Every structure is written in C-alpha cells, then in structure tokens.
C-alpha cells in the first residue's frame, strides 16, 4: 500500500533529501539522482510508495551510483518488487530496506515477526541478484536468524528446517521453499543515516556481533 497525503508534501520531503545528496556527490551523478527523484514522484501519484522507505531508498541508490552502479527504485525483478536494484557490468545488487515496523496484529510477538520478516526477505530475494543487502536505520537492530549469516555451504539441515518453520508462521502465499533457504545469502548490511544522507556498510558478522549486545 502506498502513502497517504499529497504528492506535494511527499515531494517536499524527497526534494530535501535530494538536495542534500546533490550537495555531497560529484555533479556527474546528478542526472541519475534527478531521474530517481522523478520516478518517486510518478510512483507516489500511483500510490505505490511511502516517504520513510523512499528516502532510505534514495540514500542507498546514491551510494551505489557513486560506486559506479546504475540504480533503480521499486523495480520488479522476476516478478518480485525490490526497493533498490542496481547493476554494474555483469553484476547486480539488490537492497531491501527494513525499518522495524510492527503491525498492530503482531504487537504481542514483535521479535518473532521481525525475525521472520528479515529471514523471508533474505530467502526470497537473494537468489535474484549477484549480491543481496539489507538496509536499516541506525535506530533499529535487524533481527536476523544466525543461520542466515552463514555461507550456504555451512547451513545445516536442521537450521534450514528451523528457518522454514519460522517463515511459514507469517508467509505462506507462497511459502518459501527449502531450496531457497538452502541457497540464501546475505552479503552486507547498510546502516542508513537519512539525516546526513550517508551509509555505513557493515560486513554481516561484524554487524551481528554488535547487534548481539542488544539481543535477549
């Protein structure tokens, strides 16, 4: 579901972020950022985007554009819509933003819900790009099952079964497959500072080591 409120209000916020990005990056990349800005305006008029995700996506896309990628927002790849899809040469990279939002119906099981959500994103999306990245704001600690931080070859059958059971609690239309879980791979985590339009890129196990300090 897309955002409520006027497109003018939405674009006021988008343009504030775009202005910060343009001030920071090489002018050679400005046309690509402006294309993304116009894409967001069009998608908001179609009620397809929300401001909290859109500004994170913009910052991620700018980071990738500076790294030499061509980036698109809210793009369908093999039938699934991804937040940011980027290509460079023969390689591709997919980014999904997670803000930690918990719907009211999951108010009594937020940790399990968020763990399942992160797991399902990694499992469903990572097979469609050379690299898969989760992006999150600094104020949220991603709830990632430890077995999904391993390279696939080190994932045990009982861990695969556990991830399957977790995802099936909330995502059954369609359910994730055992083969998807077996091959899933998370390559990096972006911590997205929208205020300063910057990204800190974390190696997955390093991030998880820091995150473990807040685990229950």
Buried (B, 14 or more C-beta within 10 A) or exposed (E): EEBEEEBEEBBEBBEEBBEBBBEEBEEEBBEBBEBBBEBBBEBBEEEBBBBBBBBBBBBBBBBBBBEEBEBBBBBEBEEEEBBBBBBBEEEBBBBBBBBBBBEEEBEEBBEBBBBBBBBBBBBBBBBBBBBBBBBBBEEEBBBBBEBBBBEEEEBEEEBBEBBBEBBEEBBEEEEBEBEBBBBBBBBBBBBBBBEEBBBEEBEBEEBBEEBEEEEE
